[in-house]
Amino acid sequence: MIRAMTEADFKAFWPTFSAVIKAQETYAYRADMTQEQAYEIWCMLPAKTYVFEEEGEVLATYYLKANAMGPGDHVCNCGYMVSEKARGKGLARKLCEHSQQVARNLGFTGMQFNAVVSTNRVAVQLWQKLGYDIIGTVPNAYRHGRLGKVDCLIMYKDISQD
């Protein structure tokens, strides 16, 4: 079930969130970010934040926000996080499809991912399967926790036609 995220949901998901940012492999968040700082960034600043819940357990989440202000506010940005135990079960696909519909309902016509870490091949391949194009590469833009500096990809999809 996908539904709006509550503060209690975020607290329950915090161990996963914390593990993801501490790994420094996919998100450009500080590894020492506090739960309160993370809640602000993930839940308070975006327009919408959702969870995928199954049998009372939060397994995944995403946020949706405008990518820019003013004349660029018709393009949105999303971030997705799936718990380790739920990976490989299609949740990121479900969340992305859900986010595209929510974005269209909110009047967005495009979705842009600003910094997909190039070594996150599973995500890159999924976004491409869902119709996202790589529109740019930022060389050495991410300091990967194991691999050192790697590229970030900018990916975009026109969602007005879906």
Residue frames as a rotation matrix with the C-alpha (Angstrom) as fourth column:
MET 1
0.580 0.814 0.000 0.00
0.814 -0.580 0.000 0.00
0.000 0.000 -1.000 0.00
ILE 2
-0.597 -0.707 0.379 1.32
0.703 -0.688 -0.177 3.43
0.386 0.161 0.908 -0.95
ARG 3
0.621 0.776 -0.111 0.18
0.721 -0.511 0.467 6.30
0.306 -0.371 -0.877 1.25
ALA 4
0.535 -0.383 0.753 1.33
-0.282 -0.921 -0.268 9.63
0.797 -0.069 -0.601 2.64
MET 5
-0.205 -0.723 -0.660 4.25
0.578 0.454 -0.678 9.38
0.790 -0.520 0.325 5.06
THR 6
0.884 0.433 0.178 3.76
0.072 -0.501 0.862 10.36
0.462 -0.749 -0.474 8.69
GLU 7
0.225 -0.815 0.534 6.39
-0.877 -0.409 -0.253 11.40
0.424 -0.411 -0.807 11.21
ALA 8
0.374 -0.034 0.927 5.97
-0.630 0.724 0.281 8.01
-0.680 -0.689 0.249 12.91
ASP 9
0.970 -0.038 0.240 6.61
0.201 0.681 -0.704 6.31
-0.137 0.732 0.668 9.54
PHE 10
0.574 -0.806 0.143 9.81
-0.359 -0.405 -0.841 8.28
0.736 0.431 -0.522 9.12
LYS 11
0.136 -0.507 0.851 10.99
-0.985 0.020 0.169 7.29
-0.103 -0.862 -0.497 12.60
ALA 12
0.638 0.163 0.752 10.29
-0.210 0.977 -0.034 3.65
-0.741 -0.136 0.658 11.76
PHE 13
0.927 -0.262 0.267 12.18
0.340 0.296 -0.893 3.98
0.155 0.919 0.364 8.45
TRP 14
0.776 -0.622 0.105 15.09
-0.630 -0.756 0.178 5.91
-0.031 -0.205 -0.978 10.00
PRO 15
0.273 -0.748 0.605 17.38
-0.173 0.580 0.796 2.85
-0.946 -0.322 0.029 10.44
THR 16
0.381 -0.097 0.920 17.17
0.841 0.450 -0.301 2.21
-0.384 0.888 0.253 6.68
PHE 17
0.941 0.008 0.338 17.54
0.169 -0.877 -0.450 5.90
0.293 0.480 -0.827 5.82
SER 18
0.685 -0.707 0.176 20.55
-0.595 -0.403 0.695 6.19
-0.420 -0.581 -0.697 8.11
ALA 19
0.211 -0.605 0.768 22.21
0.273 0.791 0.548 3.07
-0.939 0.094 0.332 6.67
VAL 20
0.614 0.073 0.786 21.75
0.788 -0.008 -0.615 4.37
-0.039 0.997 -0.063 3.11
ILE 21
0.913 -0.263 0.312 23.30
-0.171 -0.941 -0.293 7.76
0.370 0.214 -0.904 3.78
LYS 22
0.552 -0.752 0.359 26.12
-0.515 0.031 0.857 6.29
-0.656 -0.658 -0.370 5.86
ALA 23
0.422 -0.370 0.828 27.06
0.602 0.797 0.049 3.97
-0.678 0.478 0.559 2.99
GLN 24
0.117 -0.348 -0.930 27.67
-0.406 -0.872 0.274 7.05
-0.906 0.346 -0.244 0.79
GLU 25
-0.706 -0.328 0.628 26.85
0.339 0.622 0.706 5.06
-0.622 0.711 -0.328 -2.36
THR 26
-0.363 0.661 0.657 23.62
0.913 0.112 0.392 6.62
0.185 0.742 -0.644 -3.65
TYR 27
0.708 0.699 0.102 22.57
0.649 -0.701 0.297 9.80
0.279 -0.144 -0.949 -1.83
ALA 28
-0.302 -0.800 0.519 24.46
0.474 -0.598 -0.646 13.07
0.827 0.051 0.560 -1.52
TYR 29
0.782 0.475 0.403 23.50
-0.183 -0.443 0.878 13.55
0.596 -0.760 -0.260 2.11
ARG 30
-0.158 -0.851 0.500 25.99
-0.836 -0.154 -0.526 13.94
0.525 -0.501 -0.688 4.92
ALA 31
-0.254 -0.024 -0.967 26.68
0.140 0.988 -0.061 10.62
0.957 -0.151 -0.248 6.63
ASP 32
-0.849 -0.130 -0.512 26.31
0.514 0.015 -0.858 12.27
0.119 -0.991 0.054 10.05
MET 33
-0.547 0.732 0.405 22.91
-0.389 -0.651 0.651 13.81
0.741 0.199 0.641 9.30
THR 34
-0.898 0.293 0.330 20.59
-0.260 0.253 -0.932 13.60
-0.356 -0.922 -0.151 12.29
GLN 35
-0.571 0.777 0.265 17.12
0.807 0.591 0.007 12.08
-0.151 0.218 -0.964 12.17
GLU 36
0.216 0.664 -0.716 15.63
0.479 -0.711 -0.515 15.55
-0.851 -0.232 -0.471 12.62
GLN 37
-0.349 -0.429 -0.833 17.64
-0.513 -0.657 0.553 17.00
-0.784 0.620 0.009 9.72
ALA 38
-0.989 -0.025 0.145 16.71
0.093 0.658 0.747 14.05
-0.114 0.752 -0.649 7.52
TYR 39
-0.228 0.974 -0.013 13.02
0.864 0.196 -0.465 14.42
-0.450 -0.117 -0.885 8.37
GLU 40
0.125 0.217 -0.968 13.15
-0.048 -0.973 -0.224 18.09
-0.991 0.074 -0.111 7.41
ILE 41
-0.625 -0.491 -0.607 14.78
-0.609 -0.181 0.773 17.33
-0.489 0.852 -0.186 4.03
TRP 42
-0.987 0.161 0.031 12.70
0.152 0.829 0.538 14.24
0.060 0.535 -0.843 3.20
CYS 43
-0.375 0.913 -0.164 9.30
0.927 0.374 -0.038 15.12
0.027 -0.166 -0.986 4.63
MET 44
0.137 0.463 -0.876 8.94
0.583 -0.752 -0.307 18.84
-0.801 -0.469 -0.373 5.31
LEU 45
-0.472 -0.421 -0.774 10.58
-0.276 -0.763 0.584 20.51
-0.837 0.490 0.244 2.29
PRO 46
-0.979 0.092 0.180 9.03
0.202 0.389 0.899 18.40
0.012 0.916 -0.400 -0.49
ALA 47
-0.492 0.871 -0.017 5.49
-0.788 -0.437 0.434 18.88
0.370 0.227 0.901 -1.78
LYS 48
0.709 0.705 -0.002 4.63
-0.663 0.667 0.340 15.25
0.241 -0.240 0.940 -1.01
THR 49
-0.594 -0.803 0.056 6.25
-0.785 0.562 -0.259 12.26
0.176 -0.198 -0.964 0.68
TYR 50
0.545 0.802 -0.245 4.91
-0.765 0.595 0.245 8.72
0.343 0.054 0.938 0.48
VAL 51
-0.457 -0.616 0.642 5.65
-0.765 0.640 0.070 5.29
-0.455 -0.459 -0.763 1.88
PHE 52
0.004 0.416 -0.909 5.12
-0.536 0.769 0.349 1.75
0.844 0.486 0.226 0.72
GLU 53
-0.397 -0.024 0.917 3.79
-0.895 0.230 -0.382 -0.17
-0.202 -0.973 -0.113 3.67
GLU 54
-0.030 0.376 -0.926 3.18
-0.427 0.833 0.352 -3.90
0.904 0.406 0.136 3.90
GLU 55
0.351 0.287 -0.891 1.77
0.566 0.693 0.446 -5.65
0.746 -0.661 0.081 6.96
GLY 56
0.959 0.166 -0.230 2.42
0.284 -0.574 0.768 -2.56
-0.004 -0.802 -0.597 9.06
GLU 57
0.172 -0.969 -0.176 6.07
0.603 -0.038 0.797 -2.22
-0.779 -0.243 0.578 8.02
VAL 58
0.801 -0.023 -0.598 7.44
-0.382 -0.788 -0.483 0.72
-0.460 0.615 -0.640 6.03
LEU 59
0.460 -0.598 0.656 9.55
0.618 0.747 0.247 -0.84
-0.638 0.292 0.713 3.29
ALA 60
-0.449 -0.574 0.685 10.16
0.890 -0.354 0.287 2.12
0.078 0.738 0.670 0.98
THR 61
0.314 0.509 -0.801 9.58
0.530 -0.794 -0.298 5.82
-0.788 -0.331 -0.519 0.57
TYR 62
-0.353 -0.470 0.809 9.79
0.908 -0.381 0.175 8.66
0.226 0.796 0.561 -1.91
TYR 63
-0.119 0.299 -0.947 9.52
0.366 -0.873 -0.322 12.43
-0.923 -0.385 -0.006 -1.95
LEU 64
-0.007 0.173 0.985 8.28
0.983 -0.180 0.039 14.72
0.184 0.968 -0.168 -4.73
LYS 65
0.193 0.020 -0.981 9.08
0.424 -0.903 0.065 18.41
-0.885 -0.429 -0.183 -5.08
ALA 66
0.998 0.052 -0.038 9.50
-0.004 -0.537 -0.844 21.08
-0.064 0.842 -0.535 -7.71
ASN 67
0.385 -0.913 0.137 12.97
0.923 0.376 -0.084 20.90
0.025 0.158 0.987 -9.22
ALA 68
-0.790 -0.566 0.237 13.16
0.567 -0.821 -0.068 24.69
0.233 0.081 0.969 -9.52
MET 69
-0.252 0.697 -0.671 11.11
0.512 -0.492 -0.704 27.77
-0.821 -0.521 -0.233 -8.75
GLY 70
-0.149 0.249 -0.957 9.23
-0.464 -0.872 -0.155 30.23
-0.873 0.421 0.245 -10.95
PRO 71
0.316 0.343 -0.885 9.40
-0.940 -0.012 -0.340 29.46
-0.128 0.939 0.319 -14.65
GLY 72
-0.520 -0.552 -0.652 10.99
-0.614 0.772 -0.163 26.06
0.593 0.316 -0.741 -13.93
ASP 73
-0.638 0.235 0.733 8.43
-0.670 0.300 -0.679 24.84
-0.379 -0.925 -0.034 -11.42
HIS 74
0.487 0.803 -0.343 6.62
-0.871 0.414 -0.265 22.60
-0.070 0.428 0.901 -13.93
VAL 75
0.149 -0.531 -0.834 9.45
-0.249 0.796 -0.551 20.04
0.957 0.290 -0.014 -13.66
CYS 76
0.815 0.182 0.551 9.60
-0.573 0.102 0.813 17.96
0.092 -0.978 0.187 -10.50
ASN 77
-0.327 -0.914 -0.240 12.29
-0.639 0.401 -0.656 15.98
0.696 -0.062 -0.715 -8.74
CYS 78
0.820 0.561 0.110 11.91
-0.473 0.558 0.682 12.80
0.321 -0.612 0.723 -6.74
GLY 79
-0.459 -0.885 0.073 14.06
-0.801 0.377 -0.464 10.63
0.384 -0.272 -0.883 -4.52
TYR 80
0.646 0.668 -0.370 13.36
-0.503 0.737 0.452 7.00
0.575 -0.106 0.811 -3.69
MET 81
-0.508 -0.765 0.396 14.64
-0.833 0.318 -0.453 4.74
0.221 -0.560 -0.799 -0.92
VAL 82
0.563 0.622 -0.545 13.92
-0.467 0.783 0.411 1.03
0.682 0.023 0.731 -0.46
SER 83
0.474 -0.369 0.799 14.87
-0.777 0.252 0.577 -1.02
-0.415 -0.894 -0.167 2.59
GLU 84
-0.530 -0.808 -0.258 17.51
-0.841 0.461 0.282 -3.66
-0.109 0.367 -0.924 1.99
LYS 85
-0.706 0.252 0.662 15.12
-0.001 0.934 -0.357 -6.52
-0.708 -0.253 -0.659 2.73
ALA 86
0.356 0.932 0.062 12.61
0.161 0.005 -0.987 -5.26
-0.920 0.362 -0.149 0.14
ARG 87
-0.116 -0.467 -0.877 15.05
-0.784 -0.498 0.370 -4.64
-0.609 0.731 -0.308 -2.73
GLY 88
-0.936 -0.299 -0.187 14.59
-0.341 0.635 0.693 -6.58
-0.088 0.712 -0.696 -5.94
LYS 89
-0.587 0.788 0.186 10.81
0.626 0.587 -0.514 -6.87
-0.514 -0.185 -0.838 -5.49
GLY 90
-0.374 0.415 0.829 9.73
0.802 -0.304 0.514 -4.08
0.465 0.858 -0.219 -7.81
LEU 91
0.285 0.528 -0.800 9.03
0.876 -0.483 -0.007 -1.45
-0.390 -0.699 -0.600 -5.15
ALA 92
-0.536 -0.520 -0.665 11.15
0.199 -0.843 0.499 1.27
-0.821 0.135 0.555 -6.78
ARG 93
-0.913 0.271 0.305 9.22
0.312 -0.020 0.950 0.74
0.263 0.962 -0.066 -10.02
LYS 94
-0.008 0.976 -0.215 5.89
0.943 0.079 0.325 0.95
0.334 -0.200 -0.921 -8.17
LEU 95
0.133 0.003 -0.991 6.97
0.671 -0.736 0.087 4.09
-0.729 -0.677 -0.100 -6.35
CYS 96
-0.835 -0.480 -0.268 8.25
0.123 -0.638 0.760 5.74
-0.536 0.602 0.592 -9.52
GLU 97
-0.672 0.660 0.335 5.03
0.533 0.116 0.838 4.96
0.515 0.742 -0.430 -11.39
HIS 98
0.256 0.755 -0.604 3.01
0.967 -0.197 0.163 6.28
0.004 -0.626 -0.780 -8.45
SER 99
-0.197 -0.413 -0.889 5.16
0.492 -0.826 0.275 9.42
-0.848 -0.383 0.366 -8.25
GLN 100
-0.964 -0.138 0.225 4.63
0.261 -0.375 0.889 10.15
-0.038 0.917 0.398 -11.94
GLN 101
-0.190 0.971 0.147 0.86
0.752 0.047 0.658 10.01
0.632 0.236 -0.739 -11.49
VAL 102
0.336 0.246 -0.909 0.98
0.855 -0.485 0.185 12.20
-0.395 -0.839 -0.373 -8.38
ALA 103
-0.606 -0.662 -0.440 3.24
0.381 -0.728 0.571 14.64
-0.698 0.179 0.693 -10.24
ARG 104
-0.796 0.387 0.465 0.82
0.421 -0.196 0.886 14.85
0.434 0.901 -0.007 -13.18
ASN 105
0.198 0.930 -0.310 -2.06
0.896 -0.043 0.442 15.41
0.397 -0.365 -0.842 -10.76
LEU 106
0.235 -0.208 -0.950 -0.09
0.672 -0.671 0.313 18.29
-0.702 -0.712 -0.018 -9.23
GLY 107
0.931 0.252 -0.264 0.45
-0.010 -0.705 -0.709 19.85
-0.365 0.663 -0.654 -12.68
PHE 108
-0.034 -0.994 -0.107 4.05
-0.436 -0.081 0.896 18.82
-0.899 0.077 -0.431 -13.32
THR 109
0.857 0.329 -0.397 4.91
-0.481 0.230 -0.846 18.00
-0.186 0.916 0.355 -16.93
GLY 110
0.346 -0.800 -0.491 8.46
-0.291 0.405 -0.866 16.69
0.892 0.442 -0.093 -16.49
MET 111
0.979 -0.149 0.138 10.44
-0.084 0.322 0.943 14.71
-0.185 -0.935 0.303 -13.93
GLN 112
0.438 -0.898 -0.049 14.18
-0.364 -0.127 -0.923 15.16
0.822 0.422 -0.383 -13.50
PHE 113
0.884 -0.351 -0.308 16.64
0.453 0.487 0.746 13.21
-0.112 -0.799 0.590 -11.39
ASN 114
0.890 -0.455 0.037 19.54
-0.439 -0.875 -0.204 15.58
0.125 0.165 -0.978 -10.74
ALA 115
-0.087 -0.981 0.172 22.24
-0.982 0.056 -0.180 13.26
0.167 -0.185 -0.968 -9.44
VAL 116
0.950 0.304 0.069 21.84
-0.309 0.947 0.083 9.55
-0.040 -0.100 0.994 -10.14
VAL 117
0.133 -0.958 0.254 25.13
-0.695 0.092 0.713 8.02
-0.707 -0.271 -0.653 -9.08
SER 118
0.168 -0.063 -0.984 26.49
-0.960 0.218 -0.178 6.34
0.225 0.974 -0.024 -12.21
THR 119
-0.809 -0.540 -0.231 27.59
-0.465 0.829 -0.310 3.23
0.359 -0.144 -0.922 -10.31
ASN 120
-0.478 0.750 0.457 24.00
-0.365 0.304 -0.880 2.65
-0.799 -0.587 0.128 -9.11
ARG 121
-0.950 -0.062 -0.305 23.36
-0.310 0.276 0.910 0.50
0.027 0.959 -0.281 -12.17
VAL 122
-0.626 0.780 -0.019 20.11
0.769 0.613 -0.180 -0.99
-0.129 -0.127 -0.983 -10.89
ALA 123
0.043 0.647 -0.761 18.57
0.368 -0.719 -0.590 2.47
-0.929 -0.255 -0.269 -10.57
VAL 124
-0.516 -0.293 -0.805 19.98
-0.549 -0.608 0.573 3.73
-0.658 0.738 0.153 -13.87
GLN 125
-0.991 0.130 -0.043 18.61
0.056 0.671 0.739 0.69
0.125 0.730 -0.672 -15.73
LEU 126
-0.362 0.914 -0.186 15.21
0.859 0.249 -0.448 0.95
-0.363 -0.321 -0.875 -14.04
TRP 127
-0.024 0.355 -0.934 14.83
-0.003 -0.935 -0.355 4.64
-1.000 -0.006 0.023 -14.80
GLN 128
-0.759 -0.281 -0.587 15.78
-0.563 -0.169 0.809 3.98
-0.326 0.945 -0.030 -18.43
LYS 129
-0.861 0.501 0.085 13.20
0.500 0.809 0.309 1.15
0.086 0.309 -0.947 -18.65
LEU 130
-0.040 0.883 -0.468 10.62
0.820 -0.238 -0.520 3.62
-0.570 -0.405 -0.715 -17.34
GLY 131
0.555 0.323 0.766 11.45
0.809 -0.423 -0.408 6.09
0.192 0.847 -0.496 -20.11
TYR 132
0.815 -0.344 -0.467 14.02
-0.033 -0.832 0.554 8.39
-0.579 -0.436 -0.689 -18.51
ASP 133
0.728 -0.619 0.294 16.85
0.413 0.055 -0.909 9.62
0.547 0.783 0.296 -20.70
ILE 134
0.163 -0.779 -0.606 20.34
0.813 -0.242 0.530 10.48
-0.559 -0.579 0.594 -19.55
ILE 135
0.852 0.235 0.467 20.58
0.474 -0.725 -0.499 14.13
0.222 0.647 -0.730 -20.54
GLY 136
0.510 -0.740 0.439 23.89
-0.564 -0.673 -0.478 14.90
0.649 -0.004 -0.761 -18.91
THR 137
0.566 -0.461 -0.683 26.84
0.698 0.709 0.099 13.59
0.439 -0.533 0.723 -16.97
VAL 138
0.782 -0.385 0.490 28.63
-0.544 -0.806 0.235 15.50
0.304 -0.450 -0.839 -14.23
PRO 139
0.287 -0.745 -0.603 32.16
0.096 0.648 -0.755 14.06
0.953 0.160 0.258 -14.04
ASN 140
-0.529 -0.647 -0.550 33.45
0.528 0.256 -0.810 13.04
0.664 -0.719 0.206 -10.61
ALA 141
-0.250 0.526 0.813 30.48
-0.424 -0.814 0.396 14.72
0.870 -0.246 0.427 -8.92
TYR 142
0.791 0.571 0.220 30.01
-0.477 0.349 0.807 12.09
0.384 -0.743 0.548 -6.20
ARG 143
-0.382 -0.897 0.223 32.50
-0.836 0.233 -0.496 10.85
0.393 -0.376 -0.839 -3.61
HIS 144
0.496 0.587 -0.640 31.44
-0.378 0.810 0.449 7.22
0.782 0.019 0.624 -3.40
GLY 145
0.691 -0.127 0.712 32.05
-0.709 0.076 0.701 5.50
-0.143 -0.989 -0.038 -0.07
ARG 146
0.570 -0.476 0.669 33.99
0.172 0.866 0.470 2.61
-0.803 -0.153 0.576 -1.65
LEU 147
0.454 -0.288 0.843 34.97
0.875 0.321 -0.362 3.71
-0.166 0.902 0.398 -5.14
GLY 148
-0.591 -0.637 -0.495 36.09
0.536 -0.769 0.349 7.29
-0.603 -0.059 0.795 -4.70
LYS 149
-0.372 0.447 -0.814 34.95
-0.487 -0.840 -0.239 9.92
-0.790 0.307 0.530 -7.19
VAL 150
-0.609 0.306 0.731 32.35
0.697 0.646 0.310 8.74
-0.378 0.699 -0.607 -9.71
ASP 151
-0.932 0.277 0.236 30.07
-0.031 -0.708 0.706 10.49
0.362 0.650 0.668 -12.18
CYS 152
-0.461 0.885 -0.065 26.50
0.155 0.008 -0.988 11.61
-0.874 -0.465 -0.141 -11.56
LEU 153
-0.798 0.291 0.527 23.86
0.575 0.105 0.812 11.36
0.181 0.951 -0.251 -14.25
ILE 154
-0.628 0.710 -0.317 21.06
-0.478 -0.674 -0.563 13.81
-0.614 -0.202 0.763 -14.90
MET 155
-0.869 0.403 0.289 17.99
0.495 0.727 0.476 11.92
-0.018 0.556 -0.831 -16.09
TYR 156
-0.678 0.639 -0.364 14.73
-0.527 -0.767 -0.365 13.35
-0.512 -0.056 0.857 -17.44
LYS 157
-0.735 0.553 0.392 11.32
0.674 0.656 0.339 12.22
-0.070 0.514 -0.855 -18.63
ASP 158
-0.761 0.643 0.091 8.44
-0.569 -0.727 0.385 14.19
0.313 0.241 0.919 -20.14
ILE 159
-0.898 0.439 0.037 5.53
0.333 0.729 -0.598 12.92
-0.289 -0.524 -0.801 -18.04
SER 160
-0.482 0.747 -0.458 2.87
-0.601 -0.662 -0.447 15.00
-0.637 0.060 0.768 -19.75
GLN 161
-0.316 0.301 -0.900 2.26
-0.881 0.258 0.396 12.29
0.352 0.918 0.184 -22.36
ASP 162
-0.976 -0.105 -0.190 1.74
-0.037 0.942 -0.333 9.28
0.214 -0.318 -0.923 -20.05
